[in-house]
Amino acid sequence: MIHARFHVSTRSVSIVFKDMDKYPGDDVLCPLCRKEFQIPQDGPGALPINFFLQNLIEARDLERKKPGSASCEACSTDEHVKPAEVYCVDCSQKLCERCSVPHKKWRGGPHDVRQLGEEPSAWLIGQHGSFCENHPDERLKLYCFDCRGNICMKCFAVSHQQHKCEEVEKVTKDFVASIQSDIKPFPSRISKFHEAVKKVEMANKTFLKIINKMEHEVQQRANEMKRLVDDHATKLIQELNEIKASSAKEAKARIGSYELALTALESFQAYSSEIASKGSPCDITRTANDLHVRANELLKTHIISGDYCPPRVQFVPKNIEDVMTTGGTNNIAGSLIQGTYFSVISVQYYTYIHKVSK
């Protein structure tokens, strides 16, 4: 299932693909469900429309239109523009007060006429995607459990009479409960990832302070040895910088993976919550199964495997008296040995830095 045109704005999607250096025919990951799909040859505009998100955008735009800011779509002409005051949900038209009167008095029943600028709700969000693809004039009223899809009454009469079907409105509550159950673990999981990011940042910050302090100690000790230790002190600082860079790189990678996980979890939670709270019955029944599968995939995929532990580094100075009484100049300042974790090392002369294993 492609959630593209999430993606409702073709221009914004084109910019995203351009920034990613992706072109028609290339494989990309959906930013919502992280499933791979191929960009159509006709570009992002050929992607399937996510009606739920499109309806939310339309509801927002309609909310911003105040009475009189749009023209009547029934009687306005190029020469004479009549301000629109209301919106007919059944006809999807903005109308002036005069043109709206017949819509309120149709013999078959009055239309749902709303004031422009009214708070958007399910009446607009549920308009698109609630009609049958096979019978465009028929609304989707039933949910087929065998086919896992919404159908109209004509579809039921033609090919679904032997299937288990119920009214969309009745099964919606069960699907909403299922969606809410699927995303129930997400807040605590997201909270854990936020905490994990903070722990890594704090641990890395502390570690970098320790490294900086060691640099100072190494330099101070090297200055005491003056010319004899200058070369070796420079070498120690270089090795410390390498350790620091390696640790910082690891911390950055860990934070990056956590933030990617947070993006996926938070995006899915927000999308699912929007579907559950604002989606029409058709939107909910259409997406519930896919959301259930995706929720389980995310919970299985994004797990904090263990706490981040930076390497422990310790600077141990050598007594100057020992250096002065010990022969040799090849290793005056000390040495560094780096492994997966720290191991104790021996020093010939002046000072050394060692890593302590867990």
C-alpha positions in Angstrom: 0.0 0.0 0.0 1.5 3.3 -1.1 0.7 6.2 1.3 2.0 8.5 -1.4 0.7 12.0 -2.0 0.9 12.4 1.6 2.1 13.5 -1.2 -1.2 15.4 -1.9 0.9 18.3 -3.0 2.7 17.2 -6.2 5.0 20.2 -6.0 6.3 19.4 -2.5 6.8 15.8 -3.4 8.8 16.8 -6.5 11.0 18.9 -4.3 11.5 16.0 -1.9 12.5 13.6 -4.7 14.8 16.3 -6.2 16.5 16.8 -2.8 16.9 13.0 -2.6 18.3 13.0 -6.1 15.6 10.6 -7.2 13.9 10.4 -10.5 11.0 8.5 -12.2 11.8 4.8 -12.2 13.9 5.0 -9.0 13.0 3.1 -5.9 12.4 5.1 -2.8 11.0 4.6 0.7 7.5 5.9 1.6 8.1 8.6 4.4 5.1 7.2 6.3 5.2 3.4 6.2 8.9 3.0 5.1 7.9 0.6 2.4 9.8 0.7 -0.9 8.0 1.8 -4.1 8.9 3.0 -7.5 8.5 6.6 -8.6 6.0 6.5 -11.6 7.4 7.4 -15.0 4.9 10.3 -15.1 6.4 11.7 -11.9 4.9 12.2 -8.4 1.6 13.4 -9.8 0.9 9.9 -10.9 1.0 8.5 -7.4 -2.2 7.3 -5.8 -3.9 10.0 -3.7 -4.2 9.6 0.0 -7.8 10.8 0.3 -7.8 11.2 4.0 -4.9 13.6 4.0 -6.3 15.5 1.0 -9.6 15.9 2.8 -7.9 17.2 5.9 -6.1 19.9 3.7 -9.4 20.8 2.0 -11.1 21.0 5.3 -8.4 23.4 6.6 -8.6 25.5 3.4 -12.4 25.7 3.7 -12.1 26.7 7.3 -9.9 29.7 6.4 -12.5 31.0 3.8 -14.7 33.5 5.5 -18.2 34.3 4.1 -17.9 36.6 1.2 -14.3 35.8 0.4 -15.2 33.3 -2.4 -17.6 33.7 -5.3 -20.8 31.8 -5.8 -20.2 28.9 -8.2 -23.8 28.9 -9.4 -24.6 32.4 -10.4 -21.3 34.4 -10.6 -20.0 35.4 -14.1 -16.9 37.3 -15.3 -19.0 40.5 -15.3 -20.9 40.0 -12.1 -19.4 38.2 -9.1 -21.7 37.3 -6.2 -20.0 36.5 -2.9 -20.5 33.0 -1.6 -21.9 32.6 1.9 -22.4 28.8 2.3 -21.1 25.5 1.1 -23.3 22.6 -0.1 -21.7 19.4 1.0 -23.8 17.2 -1.3 -23.0 19.2 -4.4 -19.5 20.3 -3.3 -20.3 23.9 -4.3 -19.8 27.3 -2.7 -23.1 29.3 -3.0 -24.6 32.6 -2.3 -27.6 32.8 0.1 -30.1 33.0 -2.8 -28.7 30.0 -4.7 -28.6 28.0 -1.6 -32.4 28.1 -1.0 -33.3 25.4 -3.5 -30.6 23.1 -2.0 -32.4 23.3 1.3 -35.8 22.4 -0.2 -35.1 19.6 -2.6 -38.1 17.1 -2.9 -35.7 14.2 -2.3 -34.6 15.8 1.0 -32.6 19.0 1.9 -28.9 19.1 1.2 -26.3 19.6 3.9 -25.6 23.3 3.6 -22.9 24.7 5.8 -21.6 28.2 6.5 -18.2 29.1 5.1 -15.5 29.2 7.7 -17.2 26.5 9.8 -14.9 24.2 11.8 -13.9 21.3 9.5 -15.3 17.9 10.7 -16.2 14.5 9.4 -18.8 15.9 7.0 -16.0 17.2 4.7 -13.3 14.7 5.6 -15.6 11.8 4.6 -16.6 13.1 1.2 -13.9 11.8 -1.0 -13.3 8.1 -1.3 -16.8 7.2 0.0 -18.2 6.3 -3.4 -17.8 3.0 -5.1 -15.2 2.8 -7.9 -17.3 0.3 -9.8 -20.6 2.2 -9.3 -19.7 5.9 -9.0 -23.2 6.9 -8.0 -23.4 4.5 -5.1 -21.9 5.2 -1.7 -19.8 2.6 0.1 -22.1 1.3 2.8 -20.9 -2.2 3.6 -17.6 -3.8 4.7 -16.8 -7.3 3.3 -14.8 -9.3 5.8 -13.9 -11.9 3.2 -12.5 -9.3 0.7 -11.3 -6.9 3.4 -12.8 -3.9 1.6 -15.7 -1.5 1.4 -18.5 -2.2 -1.1 -21.7 -0.6 -2.2 -25.1 -2.3 -2.2 -24.8 -3.1 -6.0 -21.5 -4.8 -5.4 -23.1 -6.8 -2.6 -25.9 -7.9 -4.9 -23.6 -8.9 -7.7 -20.7 -10.7 -6.0 -20.7 -10.5 -2.3 -24.0 -12.2 -1.1 -22.1 -15.2 0.1 -19.6 -13.2 2.0 -19.7 -11.9 5.6 -20.7 -8.2 5.3 -21.7 -5.6 7.8 -22.6 -1.9 7.6 -19.5 0.3 7.6 -20.7 2.4 10.5 -21.1 -0.7 12.7 -17.7 -2.2 12.1 -15.9 1.1 12.4 -15.9 1.0 16.2 -14.2 -2.4 16.1 -11.5 -1.1 13.7 -11.0 2.1 15.7 -10.5 0.0 18.8 -8.0 -2.2 16.9 -6.1 0.8 15.7 -6.0 2.4 19.1 -4.9 -1.0 20.6 -2.1 -1.2 18.0 -0.7 2.2 18.8 -1.2 1.9 22.6 2.5 0.8 23.1 3.8 3.6 21.0 3.9 6.4 23.6 6.0 4.4 26.0 8.3 3.1 23.2 8.7 6.7 21.9 9.4 7.8 25.5 12.1 5.2 25.8 13.8 6.3 22.6 13.7 10.0 23.8 15.3 8.9 27.0 17.9 6.8 25.2 18.8 9.8 23.0 19.3 11.9 26.2 21.4 9.2 27.8 23.7 8.9 24.8 24.0 12.7 24.6 24.8 13.0 28.3 27.2 10.1 28.3 29.0 11.5 25.2 29.2 15.0 26.7 30.7 13.6 29.9 33.1 11.5 27.9 34.2 14.4 25.8 34.9 16.5 28.9 37.0 13.7 30.3 39.0 13.5 27.0 39.5 17.2 27.0 40.7 17.0 30.6 43.2 14.3 29.6 44.4 16.4 26.7 45.3 19.1 29.2 47.0 16.7 31.6 49.0 15.2 28.7 50.1 18.6 27.5 51.0 19.7 31.0 53.1 16.7 31.6 54.7 17.1 28.2 55.6 20.7 29.0 57.4 19.6 32.1 59.6 17.3 29.9 60.1 20.2 27.5 61.9 19.3 24.3 62.3 15.6 25.1 58.6 15.0 25.4 57.2 17.5 22.8 57.2 14.9 20.0 55.7 12.2 22.1 53.1 14.5 23.7 51.9 15.5 20.2 51.5 11.8 19.4 49.4 11.2 22.6 47.1 14.1 21.8 46.7 12.8 18.3 45.7 9.4 19.5 43.3 10.9 22.0 41.7 12.9 19.3 41.3 9.7 17.3 39.6 8.0 20.3 37.4 11.1 20.8 36.4 11.2 17.1 35.7 7.5 17.1 33.5 7.7 20.1 31.7 10.8 18.8 31.1 9.1 15.6 29.6 6.1 17.4 27.5 8.3 19.5 26.3 10.2 16.5 25.4 7.0 14.7 23.5 5.7 17.7 21.6 9.0 18.0 20.9 9.0 14.3 19.4 5.5 14.4 17.3 6.4 17.4 16.0 9.6 15.7 15.1 7.6 12.6 13.2 5.2 14.8 11.5 8.1 16.5 10.5 9.6 13.2 9.0 6.4 12.0 7.2 5.7 15.3 5.9 9.3 15.8 4.9 9.7 12.2 2.9 6.4 12.3 1.4 7.2 15.7 0.2 10.7 14.4 -1.1 9.3 11.2 -3.0 6.4 12.9 -4.4 8.8 15.5 -5.7 11.1 12.8 -7.3 8.1 11.0 -8.9 6.9 14.2 -10.1 10.3 15.4 -11.0 12.1 12.2 -11.2 9.4 9.5 -14.5 8.5 7.9 -15.8 5.0 8.4 -14.5 4.2 4.9 -11.1 5.6 5.7 -10.8 3.6 8.8 -12.0 0.3 7.4 -9.8 0.8 4.3 -6.6 1.3 6.3 -7.2 -0.6 9.5 -5.6 -3.9 8.4 -2.5 -2.2 6.8 -2.1 -0.1 9.9 -2.3 -3.1 12.2 0.4 -4.9 10.1 2.6 -1.8 10.0 2.3 -1.2 13.7 3.5 -4.7 14.5 6.4 -4.3 12.0 7.5 -1.0 13.7 7.3 -2.4 17.2 9.4 -5.4 16.1 11.9 -3.4 14.1 12.6 -0.4 16.4 13.9 -1.8 19.7 16.6 -0.3 21.9 19.1 -3.1 21.9 21.2 -1.8 24.8 22.6 1.2 26.5 25.3 3.3 24.9 28.6 3.0 26.7 31.5 5.2 25.6 34.9 3.8 26.1 36.6 4.5 29.4 40.0 6.3 29.0 42.3 7.2 31.9 45.5 9.2 31.8 48.1 7.9 34.3 51.2 10.2 34.7 54.7 8.8 35.2 56.9 10.3 37.9 59.5 12.6 36.4 62.2 11.1 38.7 61.6 7.7 37.2 61.9 9.2 33.7 65.1 10.9 34.5 66.6 7.7 36.0 65.4 5.4 33.2 67.3 5.3 30.0 66.0 5.7 26.5 64.1 8.4 24.7 61.9 6.4 22.2 58.8 6.4 24.5 59.3 9.2 27.0 55.8 10.5 27.3 54.0 7.1 27.2 51.8 5.3 24.8 48.2 4.6 23.9 46.7 1.3 23.0 43.1 1.2 21.8 40.9 -1.9 21.5 37.2 -2.6 21.4 37.2 -1.8 25.2 40.1 -0.6 27.3 42.9 -2.9 28.3 45.7 -2.2 30.8 49.1 -1.4 29.0 52.6 -1.1 30.3 54.7 2.0 29.9 58.4 2.2 29.5 59.1 5.8 30.8 57.1 8.9 31.4 53.3 8.5 31.3 50.6 6.5 29.7 47.0 6.4 28.9 45.2 3.1 29.2 41.7 1.7 28.5 40.0 -0.2 31.2 37.9 -3.2 30.1 34.4 -3.7 31.4 
